[in-house]
Amino acid sequence: MSDFARKAADNLRALRQTKPLIHNITNFVVMNYTANALLACGASPVMAHAENEVEEMVAYAGALVLNIGTLTDVWVAAMLKAGRRATALGKPIILDPVGSGATTLRTETAKSILAWTKVSVVRGNASEILSLAGQNAATKGVDSTDSIEDAAKAAGALARELGTTLAITGPTDLVTDGRRTLVIEGGHSLMPCVTGTGCSATALVGAFHAVDPDPVSAAASALAFLGVAGERAGALAAGPGSFQIHLLDALFNLTPEDLARECRIREEHHA
């Protein structure tokens, strides 16, 4: 068993023992599913968006998840307010820059959150991550048309520039803080066919980061956990509808021992 697999198992065990509160300011499309994914893994989700309560709520939370999938001006203000409070309290902040690069509002909001708060992890697809670097990322709405390889080339430098950890998800996942780079294999081809799987990945990173102060190992553990659950769900599913239900069941039933045995995390060494 690798050290990464052992750490993933330890994180899942700690998560289920402590049941941290995860404060989500997330999009309309995925609220229900991501809340269920957090419950299935053992965390306690709260979806609190009102600007006049987010500072109070985030004080109780183990992590703050900011997802820009369905933005309004009011939500942007709430995200920045919650993020500043989380920063002051030293709480992990996980940003999901949904569709960044597709519109000015999304791109500028993601960059504002990065500028005004201390984001621990940015979890996105390759195009979303590349958009934060100001590169000509290819987007199609909120879907990525860039490959993980495209983003990986720039990811280390961008992570150092932004002072954060990047978790880039696709058929293969990559996590880097500019010094360490981990590659995570897993998942299933049905995952892109169900809305909310990427957003659930972000929420799970928040849950794992609530029990693991290292953003690199927390993000890698969460993505490995989701990847193994995706493989198990895909083996049972007849299509996207049954897949999303089987995925929740797999997240719930996956034990730390299962995760240690089945996850595939490796470190990339660069010359």
Summary of the structure (lengths in Angstrom):
residues: 271
radius of gyration: 16.7
end to end distance: 25.6
largest distance: 49.5
contacts: 1030
relative contact order: 0.17
helix: 54%
strand: 17%
